[in-house]
C-alpha cells in the first residue's frame, strides 16, 4: 500500500470516528429531549391554560349526585311467578333505595326440561301508580329468552326510582311472571 492510499484510509477512519461521535451526541440529545418533553409540556400547558381537562382530572373532586333524594328510603320487594316447567326466583327478596339511586337485582331461572324453550317475562308493580316511576335501564324482560335444556341463567335488572314518586308510596313490589312463548324451540344443527 502506498503512502497516498494509507493517508486516504486514515482520513476516512478519522471522518468515520467523528461522524460516529456526532451521531452518538445527537442520539443522547434526542433521548434527553424526549425525557424532558413531558414536564416541559405540562409547564407550557399550565402557563398558557391549554389542556385544562388534564389539570382538572388530577384534582378530581367527586360531587354528590344531586338527583338522589337521600331524605327518603323506598323498600323494593321482588317477586317471581312462573307459568311453565322451570324454577324462577329473585336472588334477594327486597332492597332499600333512595329515589334517584341506581340499583340492581338479579333473577335466576332454570329450565328443568330436556329441551330448549323460549320464554318471556312480564313485569307488574304494586301499587299500580308506582309503574310510571320505576325506571328500568337493563332488564331481561325487554326481550324473549331462549333457555337450553337444563340451563340455569342469572339475569340482572338495573333500575332507579324516579324522585317524583309520591311521598305516600314507601314500598314498591316488582313482580315478574315468566312464561313459555310459542312452542318448544327446535335444536339447531351444529
LOLUMMAR-231683 format. One line per field, with one value per atom (N, C-alpha, C): residue in one letter; x, y, z; residue number from 1. Coordinates in Angstrom, 2 decimals. Example, Ala and Ser with C-alpha at 12.3 -4.5 7.8 and 13.67 -1.06 7.14 Angstrom:
# residues 2
r: A|A|A|S|S|S
px: 13.19|12.30|13.20|12.85|13.67|12.90
py: -5.69|-4.50|-3.30|-2.25|-1.06|0.03
pz: 7.80|7.80|7.80|7.08|7.14|7.87
k: 1|1|1|2|2|2
This chain:
# residues 190
r: X|X|X|X|X|X|X|X|X|X|X|X|X|X|X|X|X|X|X|X|X|X|X|X|X|X|X|X|X|X|X|X|X|X|X|X|X|X|X|X|X|X|X|X|X|X|X|X|X|X|X|X|X|X|X|X|X|X|X|X|X|X|X|X|X|X|X|X|X|X|X|X|X|X|X|X|X|X|X|X|X|X|X|X|X|X|X|X|X|X|X|X|X|X|X|X|X|X|X|X|X|X|X|X|X|X|X|X|X|X|X|X|X|X|X|X|X|X|X|X|X|X|X|X|X|X|X|X|X|X|X|X|X|X|X|X|X|X|X|X|X|X|X|X|X|X|X|X|X|X|X|X|X|X|X|X|X|X|X|X|X|X|X|X|X|X|X|X|X|X|X|X|X|X|X|X|X|X|X|X|X|X|X|X|X|X|X|X|X|X|X|X|X|X|X|X|X|X|X|X|X|X|X|X|X|X|X|X|X|X|X|X|X|X|X|X|X|X|X|X|X|X|X|X|X|X|X|X|X|X|X|X|X|X|X|X|X|X|X|X|X|X|X|X|X|X|X|X|X|X|X|X|X|X|X|X|X|X|X|X|X|X|X|X|X|X|X|X|X|X|X|X|X|X|X|X|X|X|X|X|X|X|X|X|X|X|X|X|X|X|X|X|X|X|X|X|X|X|X|X|X|X|X|X|X|X|X|X|X|X|X|X|X|X|X|X|X|X|X|X|X|X|X|X|X|X|X|X|X|X|X|X|X|X|X|X|X|X|X|X|X|X|X|X|X|X|X|X|X|X|X|X|X|X|X|X|X|X|X|X|X|X|X|X|X|X|X|X|X|X|X|X|X|X|X|X|X|X|X|X|X|X|X|X|X|X|X|X|X|X|X|X|X|X|X|X|X|X|X|X|X|X|X|X|X|X|X|X|X|X|X|X|X|X|X|X|X|X|X|X|X|X|X|X|X|X|X|X|X|X|X|X|X|X|X|X|X|X|X|X|X|X|X|X|X|X|X|X|X|X|X|X|X|X|X|X|X|X|X|X|X|X|X|X|X|X|X|X|X|X|X|X|X|X|X|X|X|X|X|X|X|X|X|X|X|X|X|X|X|X|X|X|X|X|X|X|X|X|X|X|X|X|X|X|X|X|X|X|X|X|X|X|X|X|X|X|X|X|X|X|X|X|X|X|X|X|X|X|X|X|X|X|X|X|X|X|X|X|X|X|X|X|X|X|X|X|X|X|X|X|X|X|X|X|X|X|X|X|X|X|X|X|X|X|X|X|X|X|X|X
px: 0.84|0.00|0.90|0.62|1.45|1.01|1.74|1.51|0.20|-0.16|-1.40|-2.61|-2.59|-3.71|-3.79|-2.63|-2.60|-3.16|-2.80|-3.29|-4.80|-5.23|-6.67|-7.46|-6.91|-7.57|-7.66|-6.61|-6.59|-7.61|-7.68|-8.66|-10.09|-10.33|-11.65|-12.00|-11.05|-11.29|-11.55|-10.80|-10.99|-12.39|-12.82|-14.17|-15.23|-15.03|-16.00|-16.11|-14.98|-14.98|-15.70|-15.42|-16.08|-17.58|-17.98|-19.41|-20.08|-19.42|-19.98|-20.19|-19.23|-19.35|-20.53|-20.67|-21.78|-23.12|-23.23|-24.47|-24.78|-23.77|-23.96|-24.45|-23.89|-24.30|-25.75|-26.11|-27.49|-28.45|-28.08|-28.94|-29.14|-28.07|-28.18|-29.07|-28.90|-29.72|-31.20|-31.47|-32.86|-33.47|-32.73|-33.23|-33.52|-32.61|-32.81|-34.02|-34.17|-35.33|-36.62|-36.67|-37.86|-38.17|-37.16|-37.34|-37.87|-37.39|-37.79|-39.09|-39.59|-40.77|-42.03|-42.25|-43.47|-43.52|-42.51|-42.60|-42.64|-41.94|-41.95|-43.36|-44.00|-45.37|-46.33|-46.22|-47.08|-46.89|-45.67|-45.39|-45.96|-45.80|-46.34|-47.86|-48.50|-49.96|-50.42|-49.68|-50.04|-49.94|-48.89|-48.69|-49.70|-50.04|-50.93|-52.40|-52.69|-54.09|-54.65|-53.80|-54.23|-54.29|-55.16|-55.29|-55.77|-56.77|-57.30|-57.97|-58.42|-59.06|-58.08|-56.84|-55.84|-55.51|-55.47|-55.19|-56.34|-57.59|-58.74|-58.84|-58.47|-58.54|-57.59|-56.46|-55.53|-56.04|-56.97|-57.56|-59.02|-59.31|-60.67|-61.40|-62.57|-63.46|-64.76|-65.18|-66.40|-67.58|-68.47|-69.67|-70.76|-71.58|-72.68|-73.73|-74.38|-75.44|-76.63|-76.90|-77.96|-79.34|-79.43|-80.74|-81.18|-80.35|-80.72|-81.31|-82.51|-83.21|-82.87|-81.82|-81.37|-82.28|-83.23|-84.14|-85.24|-85.37|-86.41|-85.77|-86.37|-85.94|-87.18|-87.03|-88.12|-87.69|-88.59|-88.34|-88.88|-88.01|-88.42|-88.47|-89.64|-89.80|-89.82|-89.20|-89.10|-89.87|-90.62|-91.46|-91.30|-91.55|-91.44|-92.54|-93.18|-94.19|-93.79|-94.01|-93.66|-94.82|-95.00|-96.01|-95.26|-94.78|-94.02|-93.10|-92.39|-91.51|-90.13|-90.07|-88.80|-88.91|-87.74|-87.66|-87.27|-87.98|-87.75|-87.87|-86.83|-86.85|-85.87|-86.13|-85.13|-84.09|-82.84|-81.80|-81.88|-82.63|-82.89|-84.35|-84.93|-86.37|-86.71|-85.78|-86.07|-84.77|-84.94|-83.80|-84.29|-83.48|-83.83|-83.02|-83.70|-83.05|-83.58|-82.78|-83.23|-83.74|-84.79|-85.25|-84.10|-83.93|-82.85|-81.59|-81.48|-80.28|-80.34|-79.24|-79.16|-79.07|-79.76|-79.72|-79.82|-79.49|-79.56|-79.99|-80.82|-81.23|-81.05|-80.84|-80.64|-81.72|-82.32|-83.28|-82.59|-82.98|-82.40|-83.51|-83.24|-84.20|-83.47|-84.17|-83.61|-84.66|-84.29|-85.15|-84.99|-86.06|-85.99|-86.24|-86.51|-86.84|-85.59|-85.66|-84.53|-84.60|-85.31|-85.43|-85.27|-84.91|-84.81|-86.20|-86.30|-87.58|-87.38|-88.39|-88.37|-89.39|-88.96|-89.84|-89.75|-90.71|-90.77|-91.20|-90.67|-91.05|-91.86|-92.94|-93.80|-93.80|-93.43|-93.41|-94.77|-94.97|-96.13|-95.67|-96.39|-95.99|-97.15|-96.79|-97.79|-97.14|-97.79|-99.08|-98.95|-100.05|-100.06|-99.47|-99.71|-99.20|-97.67|-96.99|-95.52|-94.90|-95.67|-95.15|-94.51|-95.11|-94.58|-93.33|-93.02|-91.84|-90.70|-90.97|-89.95|-89.27|-88.01|-87.31|-86.25|-86.51|-85.55|-84.60|-83.30|-82.29|-81.83|-81.82|-81.45|-82.39|-82.97|-83.90|-84.02|-84.05|-84.25|-85.65|-86.54|-87.92|-88.03|-86.96|-87.00|-87.07|-86.63|-86.65|-86.91|-87.28|-87.55|-86.24|-86.32|-85.16|-85.26|-84.17|-84.12|-83.24|-83.84|-83.12|-82.87|-81.62|-81.28|-81.76|-81.66|-82.06|-81.28|-82.00|-81.42|-80.54|-80.68|-79.85|-80.33|-79.35|-79.64|-78.98|-79.70|-79.17|-79.53|-78.59|-78.85|-79.02|-80.10|-80.45|-80.64|-79.88|-79.96|-81.09|-81.51|-82.43|-81.77|-81.39|-80.82|-81.91|-82.08|-83.20|-82.92|-83.81|-83.88|-85.34|-85.65|-86.99|-86.95|-87.83|-87.88|-88.17|-87.37|-87.61|-88.99|-89.68|-91.04|-92.09|-91.67|-92.59|-93.35|-94.67|-95.44|-94.92|-94.92|-94.36|-95.07|-96.34|-97.07|-96.66|-95.95|-95.50|-94.14|-94.12|-92.88|-92.39|-93.24|-92.88|-93.40|-92.54|-92.93|-92.63|-93.58|-93.34|-93.19|-92.05|-91.80|-91.98|-92.96|-93.26|-93.13|-92.49|-92.37|-93.11|-93.83|-94.42|-93.63|-93.04|-92.18|-92.94|-93.18|-93.97|-93.40|-93.73|-93.24|-93.97|-93.21|-93.76|-93.76|-94.89|-94.94|-94.71|-94.20|-93.92|-92.45|-92.04|-90.67|-89.73|-88.57|-87.57|-86.86|-86.75|-86.05|-84.56|-83.89|-82.43|-81.84|-80.82|-80.15|-79.04|-78.86|-77.81|-76.46|-75.52|-74.19|-73.31
py: -1.16|0.00|1.24|2.14|3.32|4.36|5.44|6.47|7.21|7.41|8.10|7.31|6.04|5.20|5.11|5.06|5.00|6.29|7.43|8.72|8.84|8.36|8.41|7.54|6.37|5.45|6.06|6.73|7.35|8.49|9.31|10.40|9.85|8.76|8.14|7.59|6.96|6.45|7.60|8.71|9.86|10.45|10.55|11.05|10.13|8.82|7.86|8.00|8.17|8.33|9.64|10.70|11.99|11.87|11.22|11.04|10.18|9.13|8.28|9.10|9.95|10.81|11.77|12.39|13.31|12.59|11.41|10.63|10.20|9.81|9.45|10.64|11.82|13.04|13.37|13.25|13.51|12.53|11.25|10.25|10.58|11.00|11.35|12.58|13.56|14.77|14.45|13.56|13.17|12.47|11.59|10.90|11.91|12.85|13.86|14.73|15.11|15.92|15.15|13.88|13.06|12.90|12.75|12.62|13.91|15.06|16.36|16.86|16.20|16.69|16.69|15.66|15.59|16.73|16.94|18.07|19.42|19.51|20.75|21.02|19.99|20.11|20.51|19.88|20.22|21.67|22.13|23.51|24.49|24.20|25.07|25.12|23.95|23.90|24.67|24.56|25.27|26.78|27.22|28.65|29.25|28.50|29.03|28.73|27.81|27.46|26.46|25.89|24.86|23.53|22.62|21.29|21.38|22.21|22.38|21.12|20.22|18.98|18.10|18.01|17.17|17.73|19.04|19.65|19.39|19.48|19.25|17.79|16.88|15.47|15.13|15.79|15.49|16.01|16.95|17.50|17.08|15.80|15.31|15.53|16.11|16.29|15.62|14.65|13.92|14.66|15.07|15.76|14.73|15.03|14.14|14.20|13.08|13.05|13.83|14.97|15.84|15.32|14.27|13.74|12.62|12.24|11.22|11.92|11.50|12.08|11.24|11.66|10.87|11.04|11.95|12.13|11.06|10.29|9.24|7.89|6.85|5.48|4.70|4.02|3.22|1.75|0.91|-0.53|-1.13|-1.84|-2.53|-4.02|-4.63|-6.06|-6.75|-7.91|-8.65|-9.95|-10.25|-11.44|-12.09|-13.40|-14.13|-15.18|-15.25|-16.26|-16.91|-18.20|-18.86|-19.69|-19.65|-20.46|-21.39|-22.48|-23.41|-24.27|-25.14|-26.11|-25.54|-24.56|-24.01|-23.47|-23.21|-22.55|-21.11|-20.18|-18.76|-18.02|-17.23|-16.54|-15.38|-14.36|-13.30|-13.82|-13.37|-13.81|-13.07|-11.98|-11.30|-10.87|-10.89|-10.63|-9.15|-8.31|-6.87|-6.08|-4.78|-3.87|-2.48|-1.76|-0.38|0.57|1.53|2.50|3.90|4.88|6.27|6.60|7.39|7.79|8.45|8.01|8.52|7.69|6.79|5.96|4.75|4.48|3.30|2.05|0.99|-0.28|-1.43|-2.61|-3.80|-5.00|-5.83|-7.08|-8.16|-9.38|-10.49|-11.53|-11.96|-13.06|-14.28|-15.45|-16.70|-17.57|-18.16|-19.06|-20.34|-21.45|-22.75|-23.51|-23.91|-24.74|-26.18|-26.78|-28.14|-29.20|-28.77|-29.70|-30.13|-31.32|-31.78|-31.19|-30.08|-29.44|-27.93|-27.25|-25.80|-25.19|-24.03|-23.36|-21.86|-21.21|-19.77|-19.19|-18.16|-17.62|-16.10|-15.50|-14.04|-13.71|-12.64|-12.17|-10.88|-10.81|-9.62|-9.04|-7.75|-7.15|-6.60|-6.53|-5.82|-5.17|-4.13|-3.32|-3.15|-3.05|-2.72|-1.69|-0.60|-0.17|0.16|0.11|0.31|1.66|2.70|4.04|4.09|3.14|3.11|2.77|2.14|1.70|2.85|4.02|5.14|5.75|5.41|5.96|4.95|3.70|2.65|2.58|3.02|3.16|2.06|1.13|0.04|0.46|0.31|0.62|-0.65|-1.74|-3.04|-4.06|-4.91|-5.90|-7.08|-8.26|-9.47|-9.49|-8.66|-8.62|-7.87|-7.19|-6.42|-7.32|-8.57|-9.48|-10.90|-11.73|-13.14|-13.85|-14.83|-15.60|-17.02|-17.53|-18.92|-19.66|-20.65|-21.44|-22.83|-23.25|-24.59|-25.64|-26.91|-27.98|-27.91|-27.91|-27.89|-26.67|-25.62|-24.43|-23.58|-23.04|-22.11|-20.78|-19.68|-18.38|-17.34|-16.44|-15.30|-14.07|-13.32|-12.19|-10.94|-9.87|-8.65|-7.71|-6.91|-5.80|-4.58|-3.60|-2.35|-1.29|-0.55|0.37|1.51|2.48|3.52|3.93|4.51|5.01|6.53|7.03|8.46|9.23|10.29|11.08|11.73|11.79|12.37|11.40|10.20|9.24|9.92|9.78|10.41|10.00|10.94|10.72|9.61|9.36|8.33|6.91|6.74|5.40|5.13|4.16|3.83|2.43|1.62|0.26|0.01|-0.56|-0.95|-2.44|-3.18|-4.59|-4.75|-5.31|-5.62|-7.12|-7.51|-8.92|-9.27|-10.38|-10.87|-12.18|-12.31|-13.59|-14.08|-15.26|-15.84|-16.99|-16.93|-17.97|-18.32|-19.53|-20.00|-19.29|-18.95|-18.27|-19.25|-19.43|-20.32|-21.77|-22.53|-23.94|-24.13|-25.34|-25.64|-25.21|-24.73|-24.29|-25.52|-25.61|-26.76|-26.61|-27.74|-27.73|-27.33|-26.47|-26.05|-27.04|-27.36|-28.28|-27.62|-28.34|-27.76|-27.92
pz: 0.00|0.00|0.00|-0.87|-0.95|0.06|0.20|1.20|0.96|-0.31|-0.64|-0.14|-0.42|-0.01|1.52|2.16|3.61|4.21|3.68|4.18|3.96|2.79|2.47|3.45|3.76|4.68|6.08|6.53|7.85|7.93|6.83|6.82|6.88|6.14|6.13|7.52|8.19|9.54|10.51|10.36|11.22|11.02|9.74|9.45|10.04|9.94|10.49|12.00|12.68|14.13|14.49|13.76|14.00|13.78|12.69|12.38|13.45|13.91|14.97|16.25|16.58|17.76|17.63|16.45|16.22|16.34|15.72|15.79|17.22|17.97|19.38|20.19|19.95|20.64|20.29|19.02|18.59|19.27|19.35|19.99|21.48|22.15|23.57|23.74|22.86|22.94|22.67|21.72|21.43|22.64|23.28|24.47|25.57|25.80|26.85|26.53|25.28|24.88|25.11|24.71|24.93|26.42|27.23|28.67|29.28|28.79|29.32|28.72|27.69|26.97|27.84|28.65|29.46|30.48|31.31|32.24|31.51|30.39|29.62|29.08|28.55|28.03|29.15|30.30|31.43|31.86|31.88|32.29|31.26|29.98|28.94|29.04|29.23|29.36|30.59|31.66|32.89|32.70|32.02|31.81|30.84|29.79|28.76|29.02|29.94|30.22|29.22|28.40|27.45|28.20|27.72|28.32|29.76|30.01|31.35|31.87|30.97|31.42|32.17|31.68|32.33|33.71|33.84|35.13|36.10|35.61|36.46|36.88|35.97|36.32|37.46|37.52|38.60|39.94|39.91|41.14|41.22|41.03|40.98|42.29|42.17|43.32|42.94|43.73|43.43|44.03|43.15|43.60|43.89|44.85|45.18|44.07|43.81|42.81|43.35|42.76|43.26|42.94|42.13|41.77|42.71|43.65|44.63|45.85|46.20|47.36|48.59|49.31|50.46|51.67|51.59|52.72|52.76|51.68|51.61|51.32|51.86|51.57|51.12|49.99|49.43|49.53|49.98|50.01|48.73|48.00|46.78|47.12|46.92|47.15|45.80|45.72|44.46|44.56|43.50|43.47|42.10|42.04|40.78|40.69|39.54|39.25|37.93|37.83|36.57|36.08|34.79|34.12|33.18|33.67|32.84|33.67|33.00|33.67|34.00|34.87|35.31|36.72|37.26|38.56|38.28|38.87|38.62|39.95|40.30|41.59|41.59|42.43|42.64|43.63|43.49|44.42|45.76|45.81|47.08|47.08|48.26|48.35|48.42|48.91|48.98|48.99|48.79|48.72|49.11|49.85|50.22|49.35|48.72|47.85|48.15|47.78|47.81|46.41|46.28|44.95|44.16|42.92|42.08|42.14|43.09|43.27|42.33|41.63|40.77|41.65|41.22|41.97|40.97|41.44|40.58|41.42|40.82|41.44|40.36|40.80|39.86|40.08|38.98|38.99|38.40|38.88|38.41|37.83|36.68|36.06|35.68|35.83|35.45|34.65|33.44|32.60|33.08|33.56|34.10|33.03|31.81|30.73|29.95|29.31|28.48|27.06|26.88|25.57|25.73|24.65|24.67|24.70|25.36|25.46|25.28|24.74|24.58|25.55|26.31|27.35|27.38|28.05|28.18|29.60|30.14|31.47|31.31|32.05|32.04|33.46|33.60|34.94|35.34|36.64|37.19|38.49|38.88|40.02|41.00|42.26|43.28|44.19|44.45|43.92|42.42|41.73|40.28|39.88|40.68|40.35|40.33|40.97|41.01|39.66|38.78|37.48|36.71|36.72|35.95|36.56|37.80|38.48|38.59|38.23|38.30|36.94|36.84|35.57|35.44|34.51|34.25|33.13|33.38|32.37|31.65|32.37|31.80|32.43|31.57|32.10|31.14|31.69|30.88|30.28|30.79|30.29|28.97|28.54|27.31|26.07|26.19|25.04|25.50|24.56|24.87|25.17|26.04|26.46|25.91|25.36|24.93|25.92|26.56|27.56|27.01|27.04|26.59|27.58|27.21|28.12|29.43|30.53|31.89|32.15|31.35|31.51|32.69|33.44|34.52|34.15|34.37|33.98|35.04|35.28|36.16|35.29|35.55|34.69|35.54|35.24|36.05|35.63|36.58|36.35|36.98|36.17|36.68|36.62|37.70|37.78|38.74|38.71|39.74|39.88|41.01|41.26|41.08|40.23|39.95|41.24|41.53|42.74|42.79|41.67|41.65|42.21|42.64|43.23|44.38|44.43|45.51|46.89|47.79|49.14|49.91|49.61|50.35|49.96|48.84|48.42|49.06|49.96|50.65|50.32|49.69|49.30|47.89|47.05|45.69|45.55|45.00|44.72|43.22|42.81|41.40|41.26|40.45|40.27|38.79|38.51|37.13|36.99|35.89|35.52|34.30|34.43|33.40|32.77|31.45|30.80|29.44|28.99|27.69|26.56|25.52|24.36|23.20|22.53|21.38|21.79|20.88|21.16|21.44|21.71|22.04|20.92|21.28|20.31|19.78|18.45|17.84|18.03|18.19|18.32|16.98|17.03|15.82|15.53|14.25|13.87|14.08|14.63|14.90|13.70
k: 1|1|1|2|2|2|3|3|3|4|4|4|5|5|5|6|6|6|7|7|7|8|8|8|9|9|9|10|10|10|11|11|11|12|12|12|13|13|13|14|14|14|15|15|15|16|16|16|17|17|17|18|18|18|19|19|19|20|20|20|21|21|21|22|22|22|23|23|23|24|24|24|25|25|25|26|26|26|27|27|27|28|28|28|29|29|29|30|30|30|31|31|31|32|32|32|33|33|33|34|34|34|35|35|35|36|36|36|37|37|37|38|38|38|39|39|39|40|40|40|41|41|41|42|42|42|43|43|43|44|44|44|45|45|45|46|46|46|47|47|47|48|48|48|49|49|49|50|50|50|51|51|51|52|52|52|53|53|53|54|54|54|55|55|55|56|56|56|57|57|57|58|58|58|59|59|59|60|60|60|61|61|61|62|62|62|63|63|63|64|64|64|65|65|65|66|66|66|67|67|67|68|68|68|69|69|69|70|70|70|71|71|71|72|72|72|73|73|73|74|74|74|75|75|75|76|76|76|77|77|77|78|78|78|79|79|79|80|80|80|81|81|81|82|82|82|83|83|83|84|84|84|85|85|85|86|86|86|87|87|87|88|88|88|89|89|89|90|90|90|91|91|91|92|92|92|93|93|93|94|94|94|95|95|95|96|96|96|97|97|97|98|98|98|99|99|99|100|100|100|101|101|101|102|102|102|103|103|103|104|104|104|105|105|105|106|106|106|107|107|107|108|108|108|109|109|109|110|110|110|111|111|111|112|112|112|113|113|113|114|114|114|115|115|115|116|116|116|117|117|117|118|118|118|119|119|119|120|120|120|121|121|121|122|122|122|123|123|123|124|124|124|125|125|125|126|126|126|127|127|127|128|128|128|129|129|129|130|130|130|131|131|131|132|132|132|133|133|133|134|134|134|135|135|135|136|136|136|137|137|137|138|138|138|139|139|139|140|140|140|141|141|141|142|142|142|143|143|143|144|144|144|145|145|145|146|146|146|147|147|147|148|148|148|149|149|149|150|150|150|151|151|151|152|152|152|153|153|153|154|154|154|155|155|155|156|156|156|157|157|157|158|158|158|159|159|159|160|160|160|161|161|161|162|162|162|163|163|163|164|164|164|165|165|165|166|166|166|167|167|167|168|168|168|169|169|169|170|170|170|171|171|171|172|172|172|173|173|173|174|174|174|175|175|175|176|176|176|177|177|177|178|178|178|179|179|179|180|180|180|181|181|181|182|182|182|183|183|183|184|184|184|185|185|185|186|186|186|187|187|187|188|188|188|189|189|189|190|190|190
